[in-house]
Each structure stands twice: as C-alpha cells, then as structure tokens.
C-alpha cells in the first residue's frame, strides 16, 4: 500500500494535487518567477487556491489604481 503525505502540513492523504508555487523573483526581460512544484492535500490546495485568487485581486486593483481608473474594469 502506498501512502501519500502533503508537502505542506505533512498529513497523510488518499490523493495529492501538484501545485506550482512561486519561490523567487526571476530577473530578466519579462516579469516572472522561479517556481517549485509541491504535492498538497485537499485542504492545503484549497488554501493555496484562495491565496492565488487574493493575489490576483490585489494585482488587478493595483493596476487599476495605476491607470487611475479607481477599480477593476470589465
């Protein structure tokens, strides 16, 4: 029997999901970052998804303010 353990919390899980997380800013022509692939249980994956969603909202808000539109435009 194969046992799976979450890379974040260390708990045993029936299945794991691979997620790429940013680990370091990449200096170069394009704005990007180095990523690391980790295996997460369902609970930790949901928490990571919430963080990625929140970060996207922050980026959209910042660029909207930068363009002086005052909010997210559709």
N, C-alpha and C positions, 0 to 999 in steps of 0.2 A: 504494500500500500504506500502510495506517495503522499507525503504531507507538504502543504504549501504554507509559507509564512509571509506575512505582509512586511515589506521593507521599512515601513514607517513605524507601525505600532508593535510589530513582532507577533501578533496574534495569528493563530492557525486559522486558515480559511479553506473552504471547499474549492473555490476558484479565486484567481487573482487577475487583475487587469493591468496591462502595461500602460504607463503614463510617462510622457516626457516632461521633465521639469527643467526650468532654466537654472543654470548654476554659475554662469559667469558671462559678463558682457563681452562681446566679440568686437574688437577694434578693426575697422576696415572700411571699405567703400559703402557697404549697406549696413543699416542698423539691424543687428541680430545678436544672438547669444548662443553660447555653448549650452547643450542640454545633456541631461543624463536620464536614461530610461530606468524606471523603477517599477516594481510589481506591488500593487496595492489591493487590499481587501475592499469590499463594497463600501464600508463606512468611510475609510480614508479616501477612496476615489471620489465619493460624493463631496467630501470636504475640499478636495483639490479642485473639483469642478466649480464649486462655489467661489473659491479664490480666483480661478481663471475668469469667471464671469464678472466678479467685482473689479478685477484689474482692467478688463475691457471697458467697463462702465467708467472707470477713472480716466483711462486714455481718451475715450470719446468726449468726456466732459472737459478735460484739459485742452484738447484741440479745438473744441467749440469756443471756449473762452479765448484761446489764442487767436482765432479768426473773428473774435468779437461778435459772435452770434448768440452768446448767452445761454446756450443749451444745445441739446442733441437735436440735430435736424434729420428728418427722414426724407 
